[in-house]
């Protein structure tokens, strides 16, 4: 017959069961481990989010650089800023300020 008969078959089954268990454990570690595929997926999404934020900040920086350049070189832009934010006026100019207009009640015509 064979080399060990029933004892050999039971050892083969035990070895196969151990190999299947080890493989299942390794697959679980690869997928769910601290550096597994799920963690990689989370990191990839986080990187995409950070890349988007970086692009937005780079765009904002470029706009601010452009504004700084305009304020340093364009007198009209500087005057407009001084007038709107600081309330500066030219000699002889008068500024009239009006309060916010209240909205009439619904259904009432002006």
C-alpha positions as CSV (number, residue, x, y, z in Angstrom):
1,X,0.0,0.0,0.0
2,X,1.5,3.4,1.0
3,X,4.2,4.6,3.2
4,X,2.3,5.2,6.3
5,X,-1.3,4.6,5.5
6,X,-3.8,6.5,7.8
7,X,-1.1,8.2,9.8
8,X,0.3,9.8,6.7
9,X,-3.1,11.0,5.5
10,X,-3.9,12.6,8.9
11,X,-0.5,14.3,8.9
12,X,-1.1,15.6,5.3
13,X,-4.5,16.9,6.4
14,X,-3.0,18.6,9.5
15,X,-0.3,20.2,7.3
16,X,-2.9,21.4,4.8
17,X,-5.1,22.8,7.6
18,X,-2.0,24.6,9.0
19,X,-1.1,26.0,5.6
20,X,-4.7,27.2,5.0
21,X,-4.8,28.8,8.5
22,X,-1.4,30.5,7.9
23,X,-2.5,31.7,4.5
24,X,-5.8,33.1,5.9
25,X,-3.9,34.8,8.7
26,X,-1.4,36.4,6.2
27,X,-4.3,37.6,3.9
28,X,-6.0,39.1,7.0
29,X,-2.8,40.9,8.0
30,X,-2.2,42.2,4.4
31,X,-5.8,43.5,4.2
32,X,-6.6,44.6,7.8
33,X,-3.1,45.1,9.4
34,X,-1.8,48.4,10.5
35,X,0.0,48.8,7.2
36,X,-2.6,46.9,5.2
37,X,-4.6,47.7,2.1
38,X,-7.4,49.4,4.1
39,X,-4.8,51.7,5.7
40,X,-3.2,52.3,2.3
41,X,-6.6,53.3,0.9
42,X,-7.2,55.7,3.8
43,X,-3.7,57.3,3.2
44,X,-4.4,57.6,-0.5
45,X,-7.6,59.5,0.2
46,X,-5.9,61.7,2.7
47,X,-3.1,62.4,0.2
48,X,-5.7,63.4,-2.4
49,X,-7.3,65.8,0.1
50,X,-4.0,67.3,1.0
51,X,-3.1,67.7,-2.7
52,X,-6.3,69.6,-3.2
53,X,-5.7,71.9,-0.2
54,X,-2.1,72.5,-1.4
55,X,-3.4,73.5,-4.9
56,X,-6.0,75.8,-3.4
57,X,-3.3,77.4,-1.1
58,X,-0.9,77.8,-4.1
59,X,-3.7,79.5,-6.0
60,X,-4.4,81.8,-3.1
61,X,-0.7,82.7,-2.7
62,X,-0.5,83.6,-6.4
63,X,-3.5,85.9,-6.0
64,X,-2.0,87.5,-3.0
65,X,1.3,88.0,-4.7
66,X,-0.5,89.6,-7.6
67,X,-2.4,91.9,-5.3
68,X,0.8,92.9,-3.5
69,X,2.4,93.7,-6.8
70,X,-0.6,95.8,-7.8
71,X,-0.5,97.7,-4.5
72,X,3.2,98.4,-4.9
73,X,3.1,99.5,-8.5
74,X,-0.4,100.8,-9.2
75,X,-1.3,104.1,-7.5
76,X,-5.0,103.7,-8.4
77,X,-5.2,100.3,-6.7
78,X,-3.6,101.7,-3.5
79,X,-5.9,104.7,-3.5
80,X,-9.0,102.4,-4.0
81,X,-7.8,100.3,-1.0
82,X,-7.2,103.4,1.2
83,X,-10.7,104.8,0.3
84,X,-12.6,101.6,0.9
85,X,-10.8,100.2,4.0
86,X,-9.6,103.4,5.7
87,X,-12.3,105.8,4.6
88,X,-9.8,108.3,3.1
89,X,-11.1,111.2,1.1
90,X,-9.7,113.8,-1.2
91,X,-9.6,117.5,-0.2
92,X,-13.1,119.0,-0.5
93,X,-14.8,115.6,-0.8
94,X,-17.7,114.7,1.4
95,X,-18.7,111.1,2.2
96,X,-22.3,110.3,3.0
97,X,-23.0,107.1,4.8
98,X,-26.5,105.6,5.0
99,X,-27.6,103.0,7.4
100,X,-28.7,99.6,6.2
101,X,-32.2,99.7,4.7
102,X,-34.7,97.5,6.5
103,X,-36.7,95.2,4.4
104,X,-40.5,95.8,4.4
105,X,-42.8,93.2,5.8
106,X,-43.9,90.6,3.3
107,X,-46.9,91.7,1.2
108,X,-46.3,95.4,1.8
109,X,-45.5,97.4,-1.3
110,X,-43.1,100.3,-1.0
